[in-house]
Structures are given as structure tokens and as C-alpha cells.
């Protein structure tokens, strides 16, 4: 069944539901929670409808909605989705719905919390659906204020510092993005447009050698400006320092969204804008991106190993795992792209589980110190079982989702040196070493060992050994908490055994992007 304007309904239903909350009395907490759950549940149902009706054989945009908006500047309300964005839409809708129930214990300013959370969901879904740069930027900025207040009001002891740091880092990235978008609008030829599909078809114009900005090659300057804005969101070393503070201070559900969805927007922006608009610069920059991805993997893993705060450990693990997304993105191969995009989805589910699990234990003990626990598997076996699934998936254990995506990244990157030499020529590279990609792949593989080290050590400190007498009366995970974790656990297991439901969604669009990059030379 085709639903007219499905993407618009899915995007704005959370905001509509959040607006209804404002008319409810603040004392009607049950009604507020129910309206919030319905407001996040309806987009999830529409996302399922999108999944069932998505044509996996078509590389182009589907479910298009295009209306005139600001005609004097040729700005349009343009929405659509392809294989690159559809997986992120599914992930966003699912995590947002589960996070409503993970927020059930929120008491402080409940109405304001759920309104801001639903507004945040609208911004996230809008980013993945927008096909007009102006509209994309509006949705990108819509996410900023709700996240700032969700951390700054409902966060931990250092919430103001973490919220301001998040705001400033993200705002700086947004400024560079805006400058890049305006440069594209003015230099991409006539008619001037923000239409992302049309602009992608003009990549030869945008990459013309004669096109300069302040005397420098236009394509490289704008590519790097956009890349900088997206790299902060990933977050990529050395622009990552806002992330651990934001994660540690944020409420559990906000940490889930931050790691599960917002980090993916940086990689998505490179997939959606940087690569199709500037394919020649993408090839030029790929070795540098591979090096940055390898640094992320090792640096994030070593930082995670050093942590004694459960939540901060998971935060730094996200820095490490997003490095695999960057590494697969740098390979410019079909297999590498598949691994990168699949890693975005799989990391979103596994890390969401980890943050939810941290929230469960923190609600009971009011501590996240890894050395404060011990032997919890004796007292909370169900909690320990779900934790083991999340830990082993994040570790990349075969049979769980993290393995296949990381394996595809490493396979797709290892032979990229020879592919680059054959198709592009090493003289086109920013760095022209013969084995840059092989070295980065080996470093990425070593990151798996680092990940196993800190996660196994965490399991030992928290779940194994004698039970700490301090927690001998600790209650087991309850039904509501279990229901927020079970859907993610099922996805982690199913996609680890049979990843084709996601791979079939993304392959046509990624194959088309790969052909665009090769044809650009």
C-alpha cells in the first residue's frame, strides 16, 4: 500500500505529537508518556512500510516529494530516499521509539523533555530524507537546540559544560557546512539551485580546473570545508573531544540517540554530499581519510581501555568503531562502501544496547565505576545475558552483527592500493605511498584485538568473580527495560547470521556511487 507523502508524515509526526504535549497539564504524566510513545511509534510503523515497499533494484531516489518553497532562490521542499538513507531512517525510527520507554523514569519537567526529544527525532529524520541543501541544513540545525537542552537540563553534574561544548563544536562544523553549501549554490552553474540530485549531476562543473575560490581549487576547498563539518559529527580525531563529555552527562536515552544516530550523520553527509558532488576530490583525499580512520580505531580503543567509568568507556568505543566507517568510506570500493554503511547500522544497534544497559545499572546503583561492581552475573543473570550479546557484537564476534560489517570494511580496504593504481593512478592521491591502504587495514584489524581487550576486561570487572556484597539485594532487569533491549538483541543476532536484508537495501545505490567515482576519472 502506497501512502502519499510518506516521508513527510514520518518526519513531522513526532513534532506534531510533541506539540500536542504542550496542551496537556504537567501533572498528567501518564498521558504525556502515552502521547510521546504514540508520536514515536507512528513513524516507526511508517518506516516499516518504507522498508517493505522500497525497490531494492533501483539505485535512484524513491518516495519523492517535491514542492516549490522559496521560488526567488530556487529553494524547494524536496524529500526522498535511496539505499544510502533508508537504513538510517529505519534505525532512527526504531531507536527513537525504544528511547521513549527508556525515558519512562524521567520525572523532571516531563512534558518539556518529551517535546524536545520528539523535536529531535523530526530533525534527525529530516536530515536523512532531505534532498535540498537548504532543507538539509535546516533539519541539521533543528537537531542542535533540542540536544543542547536535553543534555543541559536533564544531564549529570557537569551538564552545562558538556552541553556548551557540544553546542560550540557542532556550531563550528555547521558554519563550515553553510559556507560550503553557499559556495556550491553560487558556483555550480545556471540555474542556481540547492537541489542535491541536480547538483550531483553537475560534478564535472564543480570539479572544473578553471573554477577557483580565493585563487585555490574550488572543488578541494569546498570538499574540505564540508568534510570538516561532517568530521566533527562523526566524531573524527582530533575533533572528538566533545563526545565523551556529552555522553557521560546526557540522560541514558539521549546517549543512545547520540551514539546510535547523530554520529552516523557525519558519515552520511560524506556519502550523500561530498562524494557525489566532488568524486575527483574524493579519490584525491581517500588515502588521508584511510589514515584518519585507522587513527580513530586505535586511539578510541586505547582511550576506552583506560576508562574506569562504564559510560565513558562505551563513548570512546564509539570513536573507535566509527573509524571503521571512515576506513570503508576511504576504500572507494563497492565492498568497502557496503561495510561502512552496514557498520553504521550495526554500530547503532549494538552501542544503543550498551548505553541502555549502562542506564539500567546506573538507575539501580547510582554509580558507573567499573571497579565498583563484580559478580553481577550471579545476581542479575538476565541482565548479564543481554550485556554479553551487546559486548560480543561490539567486539565483532562471528555470528553477531559487528563481525560482518567490520570484515567487509577490512576486505574492501585491503586491495584498495592496487585498485587505485589501476583505475586512478597514484599520482592522483594526496598521499601516494604504495601500501597505505594495506597498512591502514592491518591497523584496523589490530583494533579488533584492542576492542576485545577492553570489552573482555569490562566483562570480568562487572560480571565475573565473587558478588560484591554491596549489591546483594540488587533487583533483576525489569520487563520495560527488557523490552527496550530485546528488539536490538534480535537485530544483532539476525543480522550477524543473515545480513542480506540490509545489504539488499543498500547495494544498488552504493554500486551507482562506485561507478560515479570511477567514471569521474
Secondary structure as the mmCIF struct_conf table of DSSP 4:
data_model
#
loop_
_struct_conf.conf_type_id
_struct_conf.id
_struct_conf.beg_label_comp_id
_struct_conf.beg_label_asym_id
_struct_conf.beg_label_seq_id
_struct_conf.end_label_comp_id
_struct_conf.end_label_asym_id
_struct_conf.end_label_seq_id
HELX_LH_PP_P HELX_LH_PP_P1 UNK A 2 UNK A 3
TURN_TY1_P TURN_TY1_P1 UNK A 4 UNK A 5
HELX_RH_AL_P HELX_RH_AL_P1 UNK A 6 UNK A 21
TURN_TY1_P TURN_TY1_P2 UNK A 22 UNK A 23
BEND BEND1 UNK A 24 UNK A 24
TURN_TY1_P TURN_TY1_P3 UNK A 26 UNK A 27
HELX_RH_AL_P HELX_RH_AL_P2 UNK A 29 UNK A 53
TURN_TY1_P TURN_TY1_P4 UNK A 56 UNK A 57
BEND BEND2 UNK A 60 UNK A 60
STRN STRN1 UNK A 62 UNK A 70
HELX_RH_3T_P HELX_RH_3T_P1 UNK A 71 UNK A 73
TURN_TY1_P TURN_TY1_P5 UNK A 74 UNK A 74
STRN STRN2 UNK A 75 UNK A 81
HELX_RH_AL_P HELX_RH_AL_P3 UNK A 83 UNK A 102
TURN_TY1_P TURN_TY1_P6 UNK A 103 UNK A 105
TURN_TY1_P TURN_TY1_P7 UNK A 108 UNK A 109
HELX_RH_AL_P HELX_RH_AL_P4 UNK A 110 UNK A 129
STRN STRN3 UNK A 130 UNK A 130
STRN STRN4 UNK A 132 UNK A 132
HELX_RH_AL_P HELX_RH_AL_P5 UNK A 133 UNK A 154
BEND BEND3 UNK A 155 UNK A 155
TURN_TY1_P TURN_TY1_P8 UNK A 157 UNK A 158
HELX_RH_AL_P HELX_RH_AL_P6 UNK A 159 UNK A 187
BEND BEND4 UNK A 188 UNK A 188
BEND BEND5 UNK A 190 UNK A 191
HELX_LH_PP_P HELX_LH_PP_P2 UNK A 192 UNK A 192
STRN STRN5 UNK A 195 UNK A 195
HELX_RH_AL_P HELX_RH_AL_P7 UNK A 196 UNK A 201
TURN_TY1_P TURN_TY1_P9 UNK A 202 UNK A 202
HELX_RH_AL_P HELX_RH_AL_P8 UNK A 203 UNK A 206
TURN_TY1_P TURN_TY1_P10 UNK A 207 UNK A 207
TURN_TY1_P TURN_TY1_P11 UNK A 209 UNK A 210
STRN STRN6 UNK A 212 UNK A 213
TURN_TY1_P TURN_TY1_P12 UNK A 214 UNK A 215
STRN STRN7 UNK A 216 UNK A 217
HELX_RH_AL_P HELX_RH_AL_P9 UNK A 218 UNK A 234
TURN_TY1_P TURN_TY1_P13 UNK A 235 UNK A 235
HELX_LH_PP_P HELX_LH_PP_P3 UNK A 236 UNK A 236
TURN_TY1_P TURN_TY1_P14 UNK A 237 UNK A 238
BEND BEND6 UNK A 239 UNK A 239
HELX_RH_AL_P HELX_RH_AL_P10 UNK A 241 UNK A 249
BEND BEND7 UNK A 250 UNK A 250
HELX_RH_AL_P HELX_RH_AL_P11 UNK A 252 UNK A 257
HELX_RH_PI_P HELX_RH_PI_P1 UNK A 258 UNK A 262
HELX_RH_AL_P HELX_RH_AL_P12 UNK A 263 UNK A 269
HELX_RH_PI_P HELX_RH_PI_P2 UNK A 270 UNK A 274
HELX_RH_AL_P HELX_RH_AL_P13 UNK A 275 UNK A 277
HELX_RH_AL_P HELX_RH_AL_P14 UNK A 279 UNK A 306
STRN STRN8 UNK A 309 UNK A 309
HELX_RH_AL_P HELX_RH_AL_P15 UNK A 310 UNK A 331
BEND BEND8 UNK A 333 UNK A 333
HELX_RH_AL_P HELX_RH_AL_P16 UNK A 334 UNK A 365
BEND BEND9 UNK A 366 UNK A 366
STRN STRN9 UNK A 369 UNK A 369
HELX_RH_3T_P HELX_RH_3T_P2 UNK A 370 UNK A 372
HELX_RH_AL_P HELX_RH_AL_P17 UNK A 376 UNK A 379
HELX_RH_AL_P HELX_RH_AL_P18 UNK A 381 UNK A 395
TURN_TY1_P TURN_TY1_P15 UNK A 396 UNK A 396
TURN_TY1_P TURN_TY1_P16 UNK A 398 UNK A 399
BEND BEND10 UNK A 400 UNK A 400
HELX_RH_AL_P HELX_RH_AL_P19 UNK A 401 UNK A 414
TURN_TY1_P TURN_TY1_P17 UNK A 415 UNK A 415
HELX_RH_AL_P HELX_RH_AL_P20 UNK A 416 UNK A 423
TURN_TY1_P TURN_TY1_P18 UNK A 424 UNK A 424
HELX_RH_3T_P HELX_RH_3T_P3 UNK A 426 UNK A 428
BEND BEND11 UNK A 429 UNK A 431
TURN_TY1_P TURN_TY1_P19 UNK A 434 UNK A 435
HELX_RH_AL_P HELX_RH_AL_P21 UNK A 436 UNK A 463
BEND BEND12 UNK A 464 UNK A 466
HELX_LH_PP_P HELX_LH_PP_P4 UNK A 467 UNK A 468
HELX_RH_3T_P HELX_RH_3T_P4 UNK A 469 UNK A 471
TURN_TY1_P TURN_TY1_P20 UNK A 472 UNK A 473
HELX_LH_PP_P HELX_LH_PP_P5 UNK A 474 UNK A 477
HELX_RH_AL_P HELX_RH_AL_P22 UNK A 479 UNK A 497
TURN_TY1_P TURN_TY1_P21 UNK A 499 UNK A 499
HELX_RH_AL_P HELX_RH_AL_P23 UNK A 500 UNK A 519
TURN_TY1_P TURN_TY1_P22 UNK A 520 UNK A 520
#
